Amino acid sequence: MAKTGAVTLGEWIITYLLMLIPIVNLVLLVFWGFGGDANESKANWAKAKLILILVTSVLFLIMRNAMAGIIARMQ
């Protein structure tokens, strides 16, 4: 059950510091978004962050493949 109420400034600072650690950030986003009893606002933020990571990754792959195709045609 998700907690309600405001997330404190200190909690957000710790959250953002934890997001700087590779791999750990993804594990924590999944945990906060879909498991555990994270605050409701933090759970929604984690879900939104995961969606943005997915969208950004897909766009990166599309652009990379498009650029690779353009470069391959030039040679």
Short mmCIF file of the C-alpha atoms (twelve columns), coordinates in Angstrom:
data_MODEL
# 
_entry.id   MODEL 
# 
loop_
_atom_site.group_PDB 
_atom_site.id 
_atom_site.type_symbol 
_atom_site.label_atom_id 
_atom_site.label_alt_id 
_atom_site.label_comp_id 
_atom_site.label_asym_id 
_atom_site.label_seq_id 
_atom_site.Cartn_x 
_atom_site.Cartn_y 
_atom_site.Cartn_z 
_atom_site.pdbx_PDB_model_num 
ATOM 1  C CA . MET A 1  0.000  0.000  0.000   1 
ATOM 2  C CA . ALA A 2  1.461  3.320  -1.067  1 
ATOM 3  C CA . LYS A 3  1.914  6.053  1.506   1 
ATOM 4  C CA . THR A 4  0.235  9.384  0.976   1 
ATOM 5  C CA . GLY A 5  1.440  12.830 1.887   1 
ATOM 6  C CA . ALA A 6  4.324  14.959 0.777   1 
ATOM 7  C CA . VAL A 7  7.826  13.685 0.155   1 
ATOM 8  C CA . THR A 8  10.281 15.799 2.122   1 
ATOM 9  C CA . LEU A 9  13.084 17.796 0.576   1 
ATOM 10 C CA . GLY A 10 15.656 15.512 2.191   1 
ATOM 11 C CA . GLU A 11 14.006 12.433 0.691   1 
ATOM 12 C CA . TRP A 12 14.089 13.990 -2.780  1 
ATOM 13 C CA . ILE A 13 17.767 14.908 -2.412  1 
ATOM 14 C CA . ILE A 14 18.615 11.337 -1.397  1 
ATOM 15 C CA . THR A 15 16.464 10.037 -4.259  1 
ATOM 16 C CA . TYR A 16 18.292 12.157 -6.820  1 
ATOM 17 C CA . LEU A 17 21.686 11.171 -5.400  1 
ATOM 18 C CA . LEU A 18 20.717 7.501  -5.714  1 
ATOM 19 C CA . MET A 19 19.700 8.118  -9.336  1 
ATOM 20 C CA . LEU A 20 23.350 8.953  -10.099 1 
ATOM 21 C CA . ILE A 21 24.445 5.345  -9.454  1 
ATOM 22 C CA . PRO A 22 24.242 3.204  -12.627 1 
ATOM 23 C CA . ILE A 23 22.112 0.036  -12.508 1 
ATOM 24 C CA . VAL A 24 21.046 0.848  -8.939  1 
ATOM 25 C CA . ASN A 25 18.911 3.666  -10.341 1 
ATOM 26 C CA . LEU A 26 16.940 1.309  -12.584 1 
ATOM 27 C CA . VAL A 27 16.433 -1.223 -9.797  1 
ATOM 28 C CA . LEU A 28 15.207 1.493  -7.436  1 
ATOM 29 C CA . LEU A 29 12.871 2.976  -10.053 1 
ATOM 30 C CA . VAL A 30 11.237 -0.415 -10.586 1 
ATOM 31 C CA . PHE A 31 11.056 -1.013 -6.831  1 
ATOM 32 C CA . TRP A 32 9.555  2.393  -6.066  1 
ATOM 33 C CA . GLY A 33 7.213  2.310  -9.046  1 
ATOM 34 C CA . PHE A 34 5.806  -1.204 -8.779  1 
ATOM 35 C CA . GLY A 35 6.816  -2.694 -5.450  1 
ATOM 36 C CA . GLY A 36 7.416  -1.712 -1.889  1 
ATOM 37 C CA . ASP A 37 5.435  0.907  -0.067  1 
ATOM 38 C CA . ALA A 38 6.918  4.063  -1.526  1 
ATOM 39 C CA . ASN A 39 5.069  7.339  -1.240  1 
ATOM 40 C CA . GLU A 40 2.368  7.683  -3.911  1 
ATOM 41 C CA . SER A 41 4.009  10.737 -5.489  1 
ATOM 42 C CA . LYS A 42 7.410  9.000  -5.551  1 
ATOM 43 C CA . ALA A 43 5.818  5.895  -7.108  1 
ATOM 44 C CA . ASN A 44 4.221  8.001  -9.855  1 
ATOM 45 C CA . TRP A 45 7.497  9.849  -10.426 1 
ATOM 46 C CA . ALA A 46 9.353  6.521  -10.717 1 
ATOM 47 C CA . LYS A 47 6.829  5.191  -13.259 1 
ATOM 48 C CA . ALA A 48 7.086  8.388  -15.312 1 
ATOM 49 C CA . LYS A 49 10.884 8.230  -15.177 1 
ATOM 50 C CA . LEU A 50 10.852 4.612  -16.417 1 
ATOM 51 C CA . ILE A 51 8.534  5.546  -19.293 1 
ATOM 52 C CA . LEU A 52 10.832 8.438  -20.272 1 
ATOM 53 C CA . ILE A 53 13.876 6.156  -20.160 1 
ATOM 54 C CA . LEU A 54 12.099 3.657  -22.421 1 
ATOM 55 C CA . VAL A 55 10.976 6.320  -24.912 1 
ATOM 56 C CA . THR A 56 14.425 7.917  -24.983 1 
ATOM 57 C CA . SER A 57 16.099 4.544  -25.539 1 
ATOM 58 C CA . VAL A 58 13.783 3.681  -28.433 1 
ATOM 59 C CA . LEU A 59 14.335 7.084  -30.057 1 
ATOM 60 C CA . PHE A 60 18.094 6.685  -29.632 1 
ATOM 61 C CA . LEU A 61 18.031 3.282  -31.351 1 
ATOM 62 C CA . ILE A 62 15.938 4.616  -34.229 1 
ATOM 63 C CA . MET A 63 18.258 7.592  -34.748 1 
ATOM 64 C CA . ARG A 64 21.395 5.459  -34.451 1 
ATOM 65 C CA . ASN A 65 20.138 3.023  -37.063 1 
ATOM 66 C CA . ALA A 66 19.083 5.851  -39.359 1 
ATOM 67 C CA . MET A 67 22.530 7.453  -39.089 1 
ATOM 68 C CA . ALA A 68 24.242 4.109  -39.676 1 
ATOM 69 C CA . GLY A 69 22.159 3.663  -42.839 1 
ATOM 70 C CA . ILE A 70 23.033 7.141  -44.088 1 
ATOM 71 C CA . ILE A 71 26.747 6.597  -43.438 1 
ATOM 72 C CA . ALA A 72 26.663 3.152  -45.099 1 
ATOM 73 C CA . ARG A 73 25.141 4.671  -48.267 1 
ATOM 74 C CA . MET A 74 27.849 7.339  -48.431 1 
ATOM 75 C CA . GLN A 75 30.650 4.798  -48.746 1 
# 
